Amino acid sequence: MLQPGKTTDKAGERYWDSAWQAAALPRLVVPDDKRLRNHVRRCFHTFFSGAIAGHRGQRVIEVGCANSVWLPYFASEHGCSVVGLDYSPTGCASAQALLTVAGIKGEIIYGDIWAPPAELLGAFDVVFTNGLVEHFEPTEHILTALSKLLRPGGMMLTVVPNMVGWTGQVQKRLDRKVFDIHVPIGLDDIQTAHQRAGLTPHQASYLCSINFGVLNLDSASNSLPMRVVKKIITKALVALSALVWWLEDHSFLRLPPNRLTSPYIACVAIKSDDPTRQAHE
């Protein structure tokens, strides 16, 4: 991936190609599915429905769209025309396959956010990323590159894992190698990074109450017993998450999204409609 000076891609194309080759296609988003396994997606649906309400039927691009269920979702649930951009050929193929399975027309582009096709610049009402910007350092550089795809007045919709909360700390202890390809970003950090990229944060919040299912034991330990222990710990934490979701779905008990247990942080920011305003580089 081509990058401006002093920007680090902590994961890299080779990592993602390997990851997407091993990944199965996920199930599509069905917002009214009340089963427990759909709890987190219902949380996302509630958030997206509020965030994208004023952009229904408009043009959305997801950067880092590999294996993404959200492009079909934005098209089917919000009437948006959708485009995906990714620097992994394998990831592009999986994103296209999901659109095909969903019966959605959309365009998937193999390309580089640091040197995007000219026709993508300033062409979108919404730029969406989920689990992308935390792999680049400093964060404002990748946000500045993404903002170039937005029309004036357009919306940046950014979701990152909460690596400064308990999920991130457990990930750090169970698999440091995976943790190290992330930049830990807190709620204040994500807002500051958007501001430095010349965007105006409109909303920043924790998303979902708990989800230890996001833990990634991608790099194997040298010790088989240790791998077994890690899997047992992970399964116990996933079961704890499911218990909390069940209580939220079937009782008056609620665990509000919060700094410690929430697995995601989301930020909605607006690009200035003043063409003379320049993003901070």
C-alpha positions in Angstrom: 0.0 0.0 0.0 1.3 3.4 -1.0 1.4 5.8 2.0 2.4 9.3 2.8 5.5 9.8 4.8 5.5 8.8 8.5 2.3 6.7 8.2 2.5 3.1 9.4 0.2 0.3 8.2 0.5 -2.0 11.2 -1.2 -5.0 9.5 -0.3 -4.8 5.8 -1.7 -6.4 2.7 -0.1 -9.8 3.2 -1.8 -10.2 6.6 -5.2 -9.4 5.2 -4.8 -11.6 2.1 -4.0 -14.5 4.5 -6.9 -13.7 6.8 -9.5 -13.5 4.1 -8.3 -16.6 2.4 -9.1 -18.5 5.6 -12.4 -16.8 6.3 -15.8 -18.1 5.4 -18.5 -15.8 4.1 -20.5 -14.4 7.0 -24.3 -14.5 7.2 -26.1 -11.5 5.9 -27.6 -8.9 8.3 -31.3 -9.5 9.2 -32.2 -6.7 11.6 -35.5 -8.2 12.8 -33.8 -11.6 13.7 -34.5 -11.8 17.5 -32.2 -14.7 18.1 -29.4 -14.2 20.6 -26.7 -14.6 18.0 -28.1 -11.5 16.3 -27.9 -9.3 19.4 -24.7 -7.4 18.4 -26.0 -6.8 14.8 -29.2 -5.4 16.2 -27.1 -2.9 18.2 -25.3 -1.9 15.0 -28.6 -1.6 13.2 -30.0 0.8 15.9 -26.8 2.9 15.7 -26.7 3.0 11.9 -30.4 3.8 11.6 -29.9 6.9 13.6 -26.6 7.9 12.1 -27.5 7.4 8.4 -31.1 8.7 8.6 -30.4 11.8 6.7 -28.4 10.0 4.0 -31.0 7.4 3.0 -30.8 6.6 -0.7 -27.5 8.3 -1.0 -24.0 7.1 -2.1 -22.0 5.1 0.4 -18.4 3.7 0.1 -16.9 1.3 2.6 -13.1 1.3 2.6 -11.7 -1.9 3.9 -14.8 -3.7 2.6 -13.4 -7.3 2.6 -15.9 -9.9 3.7 -18.3 -7.1 4.7 -22.0 -7.6 5.4 -22.5 -3.9 5.7 -22.6 -3.0 2.1 -25.6 -5.3 1.4 -27.1 -4.0 4.6 -26.8 -0.3 3.6 -28.3 -1.1 0.3 -31.2 -3.2 1.4 -32.1 -1.5 4.7 -31.4 2.2 3.8 -31.7 2.2 0.0 -28.2 3.4 -0.5 -26.1 2.9 -3.6 -22.9 1.1 -2.5 -19.3 0.9 -3.4 -16.5 -1.0 -1.7 -12.7 -0.3 -1.8 -10.1 -2.7 -0.5 -6.4 -3.5 -1.2 -6.8 -7.2 -0.8 -7.8 -9.1 -4.0 -9.2 -11.9 -1.8 -11.1 -9.5 0.3 -12.6 -7.8 -2.8 -13.7 -11.2 -4.0 -15.5 -12.0 -0.7 -17.2 -8.6 -0.7 -18.4 -9.1 -4.2 -19.7 -12.6 -3.3 -21.7 -11.2 -0.4 -23.3 -8.6 -2.7 -24.2 -11.4 -5.2 -25.7 -13.6 -2.5 -27.8 -10.7 -1.3 -28.9 -9.8 -4.8 -27.5 -6.3 -4.4 -26.0 -4.3 -7.2 -22.8 -2.6 -6.1 -19.3 -2.0 -7.2 -16.2 -3.5 -5.5 -12.9 -1.8 -6.4 -9.5 -3.2 -5.8 -7.4 -0.2 -4.9 -5.3 1.8 -2.5 -6.8 4.5 -0.3 -3.5 6.4 -0.5 -3.9 6.6 -4.3 -7.6 6.0 -5.1 -9.1 6.2 -8.6 -9.7 9.8 -9.5 -13.5 9.2 -10.0 -13.8 8.3 -6.2 -12.6 11.7 -5.0 -15.3 13.8 -3.6 -17.9 11.4 -4.9 -19.6 10.0 -1.7 -22.2 11.2 0.8 -21.0 8.7 3.4 -17.6 7.1 3.9 -17.8 4.1 6.2 -15.1 2.0 7.9 -15.3 -0.8 10.4 -12.1 -2.0 11.9 -9.8 -0.1 9.5 -8.4 3.1 10.9 -7.0 1.5 14.0 -4.4 -0.3 11.9 -2.8 3.0 10.8 -0.6 5.4 12.7 -1.1 8.3 13.2 -4.9 7.9 13.0 -5.5 11.4 11.5 -3.5 10.5 8.4 -5.8 7.7 7.4 -8.8 9.8 8.2 -7.5 12.6 6.1 -7.1 10.2 3.2 -10.6 8.8 3.7 -12.1 12.3 3.9 -10.9 13.0 0.3 -13.7 10.6 -0.9 -16.4 12.7 0.8 -18.4 15.4 -0.8 -18.5 18.7 1.1 -21.0 18.2 3.9 -20.7 14.4 3.7 -20.4 12.1 6.7 -17.6 10.0 7.9 -18.9 6.9 9.8 -16.0 5.2 11.7 -16.2 2.1 13.9 -13.1 0.9 15.7 -12.6 -1.8 18.4 -12.3 -0.6 21.9 -8.7 -1.8 22.5 -8.3 0.4 25.6 -11.2 -1.4 27.3 -11.3 -4.9 28.8 -11.7 -6.6 25.4 -8.4 -5.0 24.2 -6.6 -5.9 27.5 -7.7 -9.5 27.2 -6.6 -9.6 23.6 -3.2 -8.2 24.7 -2.8 -11.0 27.1 -4.1 -13.9 25.0 -2.5 -12.9 21.7 -0.1 -10.0 21.9 0.8 -10.3 18.2 -2.7 -9.5 17.1 -3.0 -6.7 19.7 0.2 -5.1 18.3 -1.2 -4.6 14.8 -3.8 -2.2 16.4 -3.5 1.3 17.6 -5.4 1.5 20.9 -7.9 4.3 20.3 -10.1 5.7 23.1 -13.3 7.8 22.8 -11.4 11.1 23.1 -8.7 9.9 20.7 -11.1 9.2 17.9 -12.7 12.6 18.2 -9.4 14.4 18.3 -8.1 12.4 15.2 -11.2 13.4 13.2 -10.7 17.0 14.2 -7.1 16.9 13.1 -8.2 15.5 9.8 -10.4 18.5 9.2 -13.7 16.9 10.2 -16.2 18.0 12.7 -17.3 15.2 15.2 -21.0 15.1 15.5 -21.3 12.1 17.8 -18.9 9.7 19.4 -20.0 6.8 21.6 -19.4 3.3 22.8 -21.3 0.7 20.8 -22.8 -2.5 22.3 -22.5 -3.4 26.0 -20.2 -6.4 25.7 -18.8 -8.8 23.1 -15.8 -11.0 23.9 -16.6 -12.8 20.6 -14.4 -10.2 18.9 -11.3 -11.7 20.5 -8.9 -13.0 17.8 -6.5 -15.8 18.6 -5.0 -15.6 15.1 -1.3 -16.3 16.0 -0.8 -19.7 17.6 1.2 -20.2 20.7 4.1 -22.6 20.6 2.6 -24.6 23.4 -0.4 -26.8 22.7 -1.5 -26.7 26.4 -1.4 -22.9 26.3 -3.5 -22.8 23.2 -6.1 -25.0 24.9 -6.1 -22.8 28.0 -6.6 -19.7 25.8 -9.5 -21.3 24.0 -11.2 -22.3 27.3 -10.8 -18.7 28.6 -12.2 -17.3 25.4 -15.2 -19.6 25.4 -16.0 -18.6 29.0 -15.8 -14.9 28.1 -18.1 -15.5 25.1 -20.6 -17.3 27.3 -20.5 -14.3 29.7 -21.3 -12.0 26.8 -24.2 -14.2 25.7 -25.6 -14.2 29.2 -25.5 -10.4 29.3 -27.3 -10.2 25.9 -29.9 -12.7 27.1 -30.6 -10.6 30.2 -30.9 -7.5 28.0 -33.2 -9.2 25.6 -35.5 -10.8 28.2 -35.5 -8.6 31.3 -35.3 -5.1 32.5 -31.6 -5.4 33.2 -29.3 -3.4 30.9 -25.6 -3.0 30.8 -25.1 0.5 29.2 -22.4 0.9 26.6 -19.3 1.9 28.5 -15.5 2.5 28.5 -14.7 -0.9 30.1 -16.9 -3.6 28.6 -18.0 -2.1 25.2 -16.3 -3.8 22.3 -16.6 -0.9 19.8 -16.3 2.8 19.6 -18.2 4.7 16.9 -17.7 8.2 15.6 -19.9 10.3 13.2 -18.1 13.3 11.8 -19.0 15.8 9.1 -16.8 17.2 6.3 -17.0 21.0 6.1 -19.1 22.3 3.2 -16.6 25.2 2.9 -14.2 24.2 0.0 -11.6 26.6 1.3 -11.1 24.7 4.5 -8.0 22.5 4.5 -7.6 19.4 6.6 -4.6 19.4 9.0 -1.9 17.2 7.6 
